[in-house]
Amino acid sequence: MTNAPESECDVLIIGAGPAGLMAARWMAEFVRQKPDLRIRIIDKRSTKIFTGQADGLQCRTLETFQTLGLAEKILAEANEMVTISLYNPDENGVLKRTDRIPDTLPDISRYHQVVLHQGRIERHFLDSIAERSDMQIKVERGVLPEELTVDDSKIEDSEAYPITVKVRHLSEEEATPAQFGHKAANGLFRSSLTTAEEEDAAFARQPGRGENETETIRAKYVIGCDGGHSWVRRTLGIEMVGEQTDYIWGVVDGVPHSNFPDIRSRCAIHSANSGSVMIIPRENGMVRLYVQLQERAQPGQRVDKARFTSEMVIASAKKIMEPYTLDVPEVDWFTAYHIGQRVANAFDRDNRVFIAGDACHTHSPKAGQGMNTSMMDTYNLCWKLGLVISGKADRSLLKTYASERRPFAQALIDFDHKFSRLFSGRPAKDMADEMGVSMDVFKDAFIKGNKFASGTAINYDPSIIVGKEGAITSKRDLAKNIEVGTRLASHKVVRHAEGLPIHLGDLLVSNGKFRILLFAGKASDPQQMQRIGAFADYLDSDKSVISRYTPQGGKRDDVVEVLTIHSNTREEVEMHDFPAPSLFPKYDYNKIYADCEPYHGGHAHAYQNYGIDEQKGAVIVVRPDGYIAMVCDLEDTPMLDAYFDGFMLAPAKTIGRQTEADWTIKGTKSNGVNGTGVHVQKEPAAPVV
């Protein structure tokens, strides 16, 4: 065994599954802006990647992928989910279709649920990370963390590396997980949809690293994305709270041979006495079968997956689906799992070491939440972390990761607890059968849970970045159909320059910027234009949030971008009628939009959909992750100041030979903002000689 020199990095990501890759993708944006940032992502797995595994992508996840430039490529390969068919036993116990409902509630998003196996999703992430970071961020495979310590004395020092992680670079044999089962792949080996050359190019061992070499990594921040048996979570002493059911389910992917009429639809099948099946139609003609097995887990004991085979899972599915025939002659992937619902009692240690994804919440896969929620964890965390390590925001911002994501994780566990029991339970024979599950209750839970499962129902509580109450109380009556703390639903607007209809959501690119959406109202009205002009004067002043937080030498929209949407036609007002540079920067034709009738596609009525007065307008602040931060009037510029001052840091500015970064801060540990997010008085340190 050889020892390598110590190294330093700003962020170390442990685990290169969907949560870890989402974290790396966000970090790539900040590396693009600040190339001296050092980001590493390690994984104990070898060069082999998944086939099968997680597959469902919900509406909100696809909206997020669109802002990352991934949606189009993923949708081109994915299988779209349109219908859910419900099958239940009739009065004679014979299976029959009892209902069909839409897989995604109409009008909750421009996207609906699709399925694509995890290996391909990871592939698109890896390509995007390489492109956005100019190849600076690469997955380091076969790297096992063995020790993690935190120096408490350095926690609040923004320049320190308080976390020490000792890792070992594994041999190929050590890094290749043992396969369970017999004939079919279990998802730990190469995908059938990618070539060996493609994978090896992405996952090769880091140059210069030998087998069994040890390394000490000193990091400013660590993110544990290392799965349900998370080493990071256990090392931190964080406990999982919840329970295990006694239900055991098997999963099989393959191309079915069947006379079942809805074999290419999502189906929920309850048999009279043999258990339940969920069917998920997959890409390339495949189908995934989630099959309830007759064997039950013993309380407090771990299920030995090696005892289960794909043949056992298919045999159970055949019995449940009688009188229909079913055969799966070629199995692409299979697994077995024991349903449990648990959530971590903490999501971080001192806002320096974080856990995300399966590391902090586990549940059944049938609601299609595992991969989605995991990625949304790090999507929430890493724009905040990126702003902090870039020196743009105070560390107090990082507290909002746990305060926003843990309540959602608990809500997910509660939802899954109810849903999985309804799915696994025996159907009630009649209204007097209290031990059985009412199929009407099951359908109602399915429909009510649809919006929750889509990811579009998340509503974050008040905080320094969600202006619902207290010092920052949004004026909800200005945008009656908008809920602060939820994601901004996308509606089409028309780019004024040439009349192109564009989804507003497409303008919210995930690059770390806040957006001030100025719904300017009737700009053709002289009095309204005066209000617009006064707001523009504020933005152009040296006291505005744009001027205060734009880095020296940076562009005006590097941190806060202003987009204007007026309610006139393109004939009633011209682009040059809007004040420059705040609303209409020179030669930038992507800042002004109209809510009007385009030549093609029909009027989208964005003002009406958002509940905004077409005459007076409103101001909406949107966070870098697309969630609504606050709603105010054009005259409420002090509210804008107070919101951003609560967590943002002004860039260092030269003051003679002394910079603002050389100043000390009275009464606080952090640079610019105290622990409550309130600015404190600065006093200069000793003069620089």
C-alpha positions in Angstrom: 0.0 0.0 0.0 1.4 3.4 -0.9 0.5 6.8 0.4 -0.3 9.8 -1.8 0.3 13.4 -0.9 -2.5 15.3 0.7 -4.9 17.3 -1.5 -7.5 20.0 -1.1 -10.8 20.7 -2.7 -13.7 23.0 -2.2 -16.4 20.3 -2.4 -16.0 16.5 -2.2 -19.0 14.5 -3.5 -19.1 10.9 -2.3 -21.3 8.8 -4.6 -21.8 9.1 -8.3 -25.4 8.0 -8.6 -28.2 10.4 -9.7 -27.9 12.6 -6.5 -24.1 12.8 -6.8 -24.2 13.6 -10.5 -26.8 16.3 -10.0 -24.5 17.8 -7.4 -21.6 17.7 -9.8 -23.7 19.1 -12.6 -24.6 22.2 -10.4 -20.9 22.5 -9.4 -19.9 22.5 -13.0 -21.8 25.7 -13.5 -19.9 27.4 -10.8 -16.6 26.0 -12.0 -17.5 27.5 -15.4 -17.8 30.9 -13.8 -14.9 30.5 -11.4 -12.4 28.0 -12.8 -10.2 28.0 -9.7 -12.9 26.1 -7.8 -11.8 22.5 -7.0 -14.6 19.9 -7.1 -14.2 16.1 -6.8 -16.6 13.3 -7.1 -15.7 9.8 -6.1 -17.5 6.4 -6.2 -16.4 3.0 -4.9 -18.0 1.2 -7.9 -15.7 0.1 -10.7 -16.0 0.9 -14.4 -19.4 -1.0 -14.6 -22.6 1.1 -14.6 -26.3 0.3 -14.0 -28.8 -1.2 -16.2 -32.4 -1.1 -14.8 -32.4 0.4 -11.4 -34.5 3.6 -11.0 -36.4 4.7 -14.1 -39.3 7.1 -13.5 -38.8 10.8 -14.2 -41.6 13.1 -12.8 -42.8 16.4 -14.2 -40.7 18.6 -11.9 -37.6 16.6 -12.6 -38.1 17.1 -16.3 -38.7 20.8 -15.8 -35.4 20.9 -14.0 -33.6 18.9 -16.7 -34.9 21.5 -19.2 -33.1 24.3 -17.3 -29.9 22.1 -17.3 -30.1 21.4 -21.1 -30.8 17.7 -20.5 -34.5 17.3 -21.2 -34.5 17.1 -25.0 -31.9 14.3 -25.0 -33.5 12.3 -22.3 -37.0 12.6 -23.8 -35.7 11.4 -27.1 -34.9 8.1 -25.5 -37.5 7.8 -22.8 -40.9 6.1 -22.9 -43.8 8.4 -22.2 -46.4 7.4 -19.6 -49.9 8.3 -20.6 -52.4 6.0 -18.9 -52.9 4.2 -15.7 -55.1 1.1 -15.9 -56.6 -0.4 -12.7 -57.3 -4.1 -12.6 -59.2 -5.7 -9.7 -61.1 -9.0 -9.1 -64.8 -9.0 -9.9 -67.4 -10.6 -7.7 -66.2 -14.1 -8.8 -62.6 -13.3 -8.1 -61.7 -12.9 -11.8 -59.3 -10.2 -12.8 -60.8 -7.4 -14.9 -60.1 -3.7 -15.8 -62.1 -1.5 -13.5 -60.8 2.0 -14.6 -58.4 4.0 -16.7 -57.1 7.4 -15.5 -54.4 9.8 -16.8 -50.9 8.9 -15.5 -50.2 12.7 -14.9 -52.9 15.1 -13.9 -53.6 17.4 -16.9 -52.3 20.9 -16.8 -50.0 20.6 -13.8 -46.9 20.9 -16.1 -45.9 21.0 -19.7 -44.3 17.6 -19.1 -45.7 14.3 -17.9 -44.0 11.3 -16.4 -41.6 9.3 -18.5 -39.3 6.3 -17.9 -35.7 5.7 -18.8 -33.2 3.5 -17.0 -30.8 5.1 -14.6 -27.7 4.2 -16.7 -28.8 6.4 -19.6 -29.7 9.3 -17.3 -26.3 9.0 -15.7 -24.7 9.0 -19.1 -26.4 12.3 -20.1 -25.3 13.8 -16.8 -21.7 12.8 -17.3 -21.6 14.3 -20.8 -23.1 17.6 -19.5 -20.8 17.8 -16.5 -17.7 17.3 -18.8 -19.0 20.0 -21.2 -19.9 22.6 -18.6 -16.8 22.1 -16.5 -14.5 21.9 -19.5 -13.5 18.4 -18.3 -12.4 19.7 -14.9 -15.0 17.5 -13.0 -14.7 13.7 -13.7 -16.0 10.8 -11.7 -13.1 9.0 -9.9 -14.0 5.3 -9.8 -12.9 2.7 -7.4 -12.3 5.1 -4.6 -13.4 4.1 -1.1 -13.7 6.6 1.8 -12.4 5.1 5.0 -12.2 7.9 7.5 -13.9 11.3 8.0 -13.1 13.9 10.7 -14.3 17.5 11.2 -12.2 20.2 12.9 -14.8 22.1 14.9 -12.5 25.0 15.5 -12.5 25.8 11.7 -16.2 25.4 11.0 -17.0 29.1 10.6 -13.7 30.0 8.8 -14.7 30.5 5.2 -11.1 30.0 4.0 -10.4 26.8 6.0 -10.7 23.1 5.0 -12.2 21.7 8.2 -13.1 18.3 6.9 -10.5 15.5 6.4 -11.4 12.4 4.4 -9.0 9.5 4.0 -9.7 7.4 0.9 -8.2 4.3 -0.6 -8.0 3.6 -4.4 -9.4 0.0 -4.9 -8.3 -2.8 -7.1 -10.7 -3.7 -10.0 -11.8 -6.8 -8.1 -12.6 -4.9 -4.9 -14.5 -2.2 -6.9 -16.7 -4.7 -8.7 -19.8 -5.6 -6.6 -20.7 -9.3 -6.3 -23.7 -10.3 -8.3 -26.6 -12.0 -6.7 -29.1 -14.2 -8.5 -28.3 -16.7 -11.2 -28.9 -16.0 -14.9 -30.0 -12.4 -15.2 -28.0 -9.2 -14.6 -28.9 -7.5 -11.4 -28.1 -4.0 -12.5 -24.5 -3.8 -11.3 -23.0 -4.6 -14.7 -22.8 -2.9 -18.0 -25.9 -1.4 -19.6 -27.1 -3.0 -22.7 -27.7 0.4 -24.2 -24.1 1.7 -24.0 -20.9 0.5 -25.5 -17.9 -0.7 -23.5 -15.8 2.0 -25.1 -18.2 4.7 -24.1 -18.3 3.6 -20.5 -14.6 3.0 -20.1 -13.8 6.4 -21.4 -16.0 8.0 -18.8 -15.1 5.8 -15.8 -11.4 5.0 -16.1 -9.3 5.2 -13.0 -7.8 8.7 -12.4 -4.4 9.1 -14.1 -1.5 8.5 -11.7 -3.5 6.6 -9.2 -2.4 3.1 -8.3 -4.3 0.2 -6.7 -4.4 0.4 -2.9 -3.0 3.9 -2.9 -4.3 6.0 0.0 -5.0 9.7 -0.1 -5.9 12.3 2.4 -8.4 14.9 1.1 -9.0 18.1 3.0 -12.3 19.7 1.9 -14.3 22.8 2.7 -17.6 20.8 2.2 -18.6 17.2 1.7 -21.8 15.8 0.2 -22.7 12.2 1.0 -24.7 10.7 -1.9 -23.7 7.2 -1.1 -27.1 5.4 -1.0 -29.3 3.7 1.6 -26.4 2.2 3.5 -24.6 5.5 3.5 -21.1 5.4 4.9 -21.2 9.2 5.4 -24.4 9.0 7.4 -23.1 6.3 9.6 -19.8 8.0 10.1 -21.6 11.2 11.3 -23.7 9.2 13.7 -27.0 10.3 12.0 -29.8 7.8 12.6 -32.6 6.7 10.3 -36.1 6.9 11.9 -39.0 4.8 10.6 -40.1 1.2 10.1 -39.8 -1.8 7.8 -42.9 -3.6 6.5 -42.9 -7.3 6.1 -43.7 -7.0 2.3 -41.1 -8.3 -0.2 -41.3 -7.4 -3.8 -39.4 -8.5 -6.9 -38.7 -6.5 -10.0 -38.1 -7.7 -13.5 -37.2 -5.8 -16.7 -37.7 -7.6 -20.1 -39.8 -7.8 -23.3 -43.0 -9.6 -22.3 -45.0 -12.1 -24.4 -48.6 -11.6 -23.1 -52.2 -11.3 -24.1 -52.8 -8.8 -21.2 -54.6 -5.9 -23.0 -52.7 -3.1 -21.2 -49.2 -4.6 -21.2 -47.9 -1.2 -22.6 -49.7 0.9 -20.1 -48.9 1.6 -16.5 -51.1 -0.7 -14.5 -52.0 -1.4 -10.9 -53.2 -5.0 -10.6 -54.7 -6.4 -7.4 -55.5 -10.2 -7.6 -58.0 -11.8 -5.2 -55.5 -13.8 -3.2 -52.1 -13.9 -4.9 -50.9 -10.4 -4.4 -50.3 -7.4 -6.6 -48.4 -6.3 -9.7 -47.5 -2.9 -11.1 -46.6 -2.7 -14.7 -44.3 0.1 -16.0 -43.8 0.3 -19.8 -40.2 0.9 -20.6 -38.1 2.0 -23.5 -37.2 -0.3 -26.4 -40.3 -2.4 -26.0 -39.4 -3.5 -22.5 -41.8 -3.6 -19.5 -40.9 -3.5 -15.8 -43.0 -5.7 -13.5 -43.1 -4.9 -9.8 -44.3 -8.2 -8.3 -45.5 -8.8 -4.7 -44.0 -12.0 -3.5 -45.8 -14.4 -1.2 -42.8 -14.7 1.2 -42.8 -12.2 4.1 -39.9 -10.7 5.9 -39.3 -11.6 9.6 -39.4 -8.7 12.0 -36.0 -7.2 12.6 -34.3 -9.5 10.1 -32.6 -8.5 6.8 -33.9 -10.2 3.6 -31.3 -12.3 1.8 -31.8 -11.2 -1.8 -29.6 -14.0 -3.1 -32.4 -16.5 -2.5 -34.6 -14.8 -5.1 -34.4 -15.3 -8.9 -36.0 -13.8 -11.9 -37.8 -17.1 -12.5 -39.4 -16.8 -9.0 -40.5 -13.2 -9.7 -42.0 -14.1 -13.1 -43.8 -17.1 -11.7 -45.5 -14.9 -9.1 -46.5 -12.4 -11.7 -48.1 -15.2 -13.8 -50.2 -16.3 -10.9 -51.3 -12.8 -10.1 -52.2 -11.9 -13.7 -54.3 -15.1 -14.3 -56.4 -15.7 -16.5 -54.1 -13.7 -18.8 -50.9 -15.3 -20.1 -47.4 -13.9 -19.4 -43.9 -15.0 -20.4 -40.6 -13.0 -20.3 -38.2 -15.1 -22.3 -35.3 -12.7 -22.0 -34.8 -10.8 -18.7 -32.7 -7.6 -18.9 -32.5 -7.0 -15.2 -34.1 -8.0 -11.9 -33.9 -7.4 -8.2 -35.8 -7.9 -5.0 -36.4 -5.5 -2.2 -37.9 -5.2 1.3 -40.2 -2.2 1.7 -39.2 0.2 4.4 -39.9 3.9 5.1 -37.3 5.8 7.0 -35.9 9.3 7.1 -32.7 10.6 8.7 -33.0 12.7 11.9 -30.5 15.2 10.5 -29.4 16.1 7.0 -26.1 17.7 7.8 -23.3 18.3 10.3 -22.6 22.0 11.0 -23.6 22.8 7.4 -20.3 21.4 6.3 -21.1 17.8 5.7 -24.4 17.0 4.0 -26.3 13.8 3.1 -28.7 13.6 0.2 -30.9 11.1 -1.6 -31.2 7.5 -0.3 -28.6 8.4 2.3 -31.3 10.4 4.1 -34.6 8.8 3.1 -35.7 5.4 1.9 -39.0 4.1 0.7 -40.7 1.9 -1.9 -40.0 2.6 -5.6 -43.6 2.2 -6.9 -44.5 5.9 -6.4 -41.6 6.8 -8.7 -40.0 9.1 -6.1 -36.6 7.6 -5.2 -34.4 8.9 -8.0 -36.4 12.1 -8.5 -36.3 13.1 -4.8 -32.6 12.2 -4.6 -31.8 14.5 -7.5 -34.0 17.3 -6.2 -32.2 17.1 -2.9 -28.8 18.1 -4.4 -30.5 20.4 -6.9 -31.8 22.3 -3.8 -28.5 22.2 -2.0 -25.9 22.9 -4.6 -27.0 26.3 -6.0 -26.7 27.5 -2.4 -23.4 25.8 -1.9 -22.2 27.1 -5.2 -23.0 30.7 -4.2 -21.2 30.2 -0.8 -18.0 28.7 -2.2 -18.0 31.5 -4.9 -18.1 34.1 -2.1 -21.4 35.5 -3.2 -23.5 34.3 -0.3 -23.1 33.8 3.4 -23.0 30.4 5.0 -26.3 31.0 6.7 -27.9 30.2 3.4 -26.9 26.6 3.8 -29.2 26.1 6.8 -32.1 26.2 4.4 -31.2 22.9 2.8 -32.3 20.8 5.8 -35.2 23.2 6.7 -36.6 22.8 3.1 -35.8 19.2 2.2 -36.3 17.3 5.5 -40.0 18.2 5.8 -40.5 17.1 2.2 -38.7 13.9 2.9 -41.0 13.2 5.9 -44.1 14.0 3.8 -42.8 11.5 1.2 -42.3 8.8 3.8 -45.9 9.4 5.1 -47.3 9.3 1.5 -45.3 6.1 0.7 -46.4 4.5 4.0 -50.0 4.8 3.0 -49.6 4.1 -0.7 -47.5 1.0 -0.4 -49.9 -0.6 2.1 -52.8 0.1 -0.1 -50.9 -1.5 -3.0 -49.8 -4.5 -1.1 -53.0 -5.2 0.8 -55.6 -7.8 -0.2 -58.6 -6.3 -2.0 -61.8 -6.1 0.1 -64.4 -8.7 -1.0 -67.3 -6.4 -0.2 -68.1 -3.3 2.0 -68.2 -5.5 5.1 -64.7 -6.8 4.6 -62.8 -4.6 7.0 -59.5 -6.5 6.6 -59.3 -5.9 2.9 -58.3 -2.8 1.0 -61.2 -0.8 -0.7 -60.4 -0.3 -4.3 -62.3 3.0 -4.3 -60.0 4.2 -1.5 -56.9 2.9 -3.5 -58.0 4.8 -6.6 -58.7 8.0 -4.6 -55.2 7.8 -3.0 -53.7 7.2 -6.5 -55.4 10.3 -7.9 -54.7 12.6 -4.9 -51.1 11.5 -4.7 -50.6 12.2 -8.4 -49.8 15.9 -7.9 -47.5 15.2 -4.9 -45.7 12.5 -6.9 -45.2 14.8 -9.8 -43.0 17.1 -7.7 -45.0 20.2 -8.6 -46.7 20.4 -5.2 -43.6 21.2 -3.1 -44.2 24.4 -1.0 -41.2 25.5 1.1 -41.8 27.2 4.4 -40.9 30.8 5.3 -37.1 31.4 5.6 -34.5 33.9 4.6 -35.0 32.9 1.0 -38.8 32.4 1.1 -40.5 35.7 1.7 -43.9 34.6 3.1 -44.0 36.4 6.5 -42.0 38.5 8.9 -39.7 41.2 7.5 -40.2 40.0 4.0 -43.9 39.4 3.5 -44.9 39.0 -0.1 -48.0 40.8 -1.5 -49.9 37.8 -2.7 -52.8 39.8 -4.1 -50.5 41.1 -6.8 -50.2 37.6 -8.3 -53.2 35.7 -7.0 -52.4 32.4 -8.7 -48.8 32.3 -7.5 -47.8 30.7 -4.2 -44.5 31.9 -2.7 -42.3 28.9 -1.9 -43.5 26.8 -4.9 -41.8 26.4 -8.3 -42.8 29.0 -10.9 -45.2 27.2 -13.3 -44.2 27.9 -16.9 -46.4 29.7 -19.4 -45.5 31.0 -22.8 -44.6 34.6 -23.5 -43.5 36.2 -26.8 -40.0 37.5 -27.2 -40.5 41.1 -28.3 -37.6 41.2 -30.7 -39.0 38.9 -33.3 -42.3 37.5 -31.9 -41.0 34.0 -31.0 -43.2 32.2 -28.4 -41.0 30.9 -25.5 -41.8 29.1 -22.3 -40.9 31.4 -19.4 -39.4 28.3 -17.7 -36.9 28.1 -20.5 -35.5 31.4 -19.5 -34.8 30.2 -15.9 -31.6 28.5 -16.9 -29.8 26.7 -13.9 -26.7 28.9 -13.8 -26.8 30.2 -10.2 -28.6 33.5 -11.0 -31.6 35.0 -9.3 -34.3 36.4 -11.6 -36.3 39.6 -11.0 -39.3 39.2 -13.3 -40.7 42.6 -13.9 -44.3 42.1 -15.1 -44.4 45.7 -16.4 -48.1 45.9 -17.1 -49.4 48.3 -19.8 -46.2 50.0 -20.8 -48.0 52.0 -23.4 -49.8 53.9 -20.6 -47.7 57.1 -19.7 -48.4 56.7 -16.0 -47.4 53.0 -15.9 -44.3 53.9 -17.9 -43.4 56.4 -15.2 -43.6 53.5 -12.6 -41.5 51.4 -14.9 -38.9 54.2 -15.2 -38.7 54.7 -11.5 -38.1 51.0 -11.0 -35.4 51.1 -13.7 -33.8 54.1 -12.0 -33.5 52.1 -8.8 -31.9 49.1 -10.7 -29.4 51.5 -12.4 -28.4 53.1 -9.1 -25.3 52.1 -7.2 -27.5 51.0 -4.3 -29.6 48.5 -6.1 -29.3 44.7 -5.6 -27.7 44.5 -9.0 -25.0 47.0 -8.4 -24.3 45.8 -4.8 -23.9 42.1 -5.7 -22.3 42.2 -9.2 -18.6 41.1 -8.9 -16.0 43.7 -10.0 -15.5 43.4 -13.7 -18.6 41.2 -14.1 -21.7 41.7 -16.2 -24.7 43.3 -14.8 -26.7 40.1 -14.8 -24.0 37.7 -13.5 -25.9 37.4 -10.1 -29.3 39.0 -10.5 -30.9 39.0 -14.0 -33.9 41.2 -14.8 -36.5 40.0 -17.4 -39.3 42.2 -18.4 -42.7 40.9 -19.5 -45.3 43.6 -20.5 -48.9 43.1 -21.4 -49.0 45.1 -24.6 -48.9 43.9 -28.2 -45.6 44.3 -30.0 -47.2 47.1 -32.0 -48.3 49.2 -29.0 -44.8 49.5 -27.5 -41.2 49.1 -28.8 -38.2 47.6 -27.1 -36.3 51.0 -27.1 -39.2 52.4 -25.0 -37.9 50.5 -22.0 -35.1 52.2 -20.0 -31.5 51.1 -20.5 -29.4 49.5 -19.3 -31.3 47.8 -16.5 -34.3 46.6 -18.5 -32.9 46.7 -22.1 -29.1 46.3 -22.0 -27.3 47.3 -25.2 -27.7 44.7 -28.0 -29.3 42.1 -25.6 -32.6 41.2 -27.2 -33.4 38.4 -24.8 -34.6 40.6 -21.9 -38.0 41.9 -23.1 -41.1 39.8 -23.6 -44.8 40.4 -24.3 -47.9 38.6 -23.1 -49.7 38.9 -26.5 -51.0 36.9 -29.4 -48.2 35.3 -31.4 -48.4 34.4 -35.1 -48.5 30.7 -34.2 -49.9 28.8 -31.3 -52.5 31.1 -29.7 -52.4 33.6 -26.8 -50.9 32.0 -23.7 -52.4 34.6 -21.3 -49.4 34.5 -18.8 -50.7 37.5 -16.8 -54.1 35.8 -16.4 -52.6 32.5 -15.5 -50.4 34.1 -12.8 -53.2 36.2 -11.6 -51.4 39.5 -12.3 -53.2 42.7 -13.1 -52.5 43.5 -16.8 -52.4 47.3 -16.1 -50.3 47.5 -12.9 -48.1 44.4 -13.1 -45.9 43.1 -10.3 -42.4 42.1 -9.4 -41.6 38.4 -8.8 -38.2 37.2 -7.5 -37.3 33.7 -8.6 -34.5 31.7 -6.9 -31.8 30.0 -9.0 -33.7 26.7 -8.6 -36.9 28.2 -10.1 -38.8 28.6 -6.8 -40.7 31.8 -6.1 -38.9 33.8 -3.5 -41.2 36.9 -3.1 -43.8 39.0 -4.8 -43.9 42.8 -4.5 -44.9 46.0 -6.2 -42.7 48.1 -8.5 -42.3 50.6 -5.6 -41.2 48.0 -3.1 -37.5 48.4 -3.7 -36.7 48.4 0.0 -38.2 44.9 0.2 -35.9 43.8 -2.6 -32.9 45.2 -0.7 -34.0 43.5 2.6 -34.5 40.1 0.9 -31.1 40.0 -0.8 -29.3 41.6 2.2 -30.5 38.7 4.3 -28.0 36.2 2.9 -25.9 37.7 0.0 -22.4 39.1 0.3 -21.2 42.1 -1.6 -18.0 41.4 -3.6 -14.7 42.7 -2.3 -14.0 46.2 -3.5 -10.7 47.9 -3.5 -10.4 50.6 -0.8 -7.0 52.2 -1.3 -4.5 49.4 -0.7 -7.0 47.6 1.5 -9.9 45.5 0.3 -13.3 45.0 1.9 -12.3 41.3 2.3 -9.5 42.4 4.7 -12.1 44.0 7.0 -13.2 42.3 10.2 -16.8 42.0 11.2 -18.0 43.1 14.6 -20.1 40.6 16.6 -20.3 37.8 14.1 -18.3 34.7 12.9 -19.2 34.9 9.3 -18.3 37.4 6.6 -21.0 40.1 6.3 -24.0 38.4 7.9 -24.5 37.0 11.4 -26.2 33.7 12.1 -29.7 35.1 11.8 -29.0 36.6 8.4 -28.9 40.2 9.7 -26.1 42.5 8.7 -23.9 43.9 11.4 -21.6 46.9 11.5 -18.1 46.5 10.0 -15.0 48.1 11.3 -11.7 48.1 9.5 -8.8 45.9 10.6 -5.3 47.3 11.0 -4.1 49.1 7.9 -2.3 47.1 5.3 1.3 48.1 5.1 
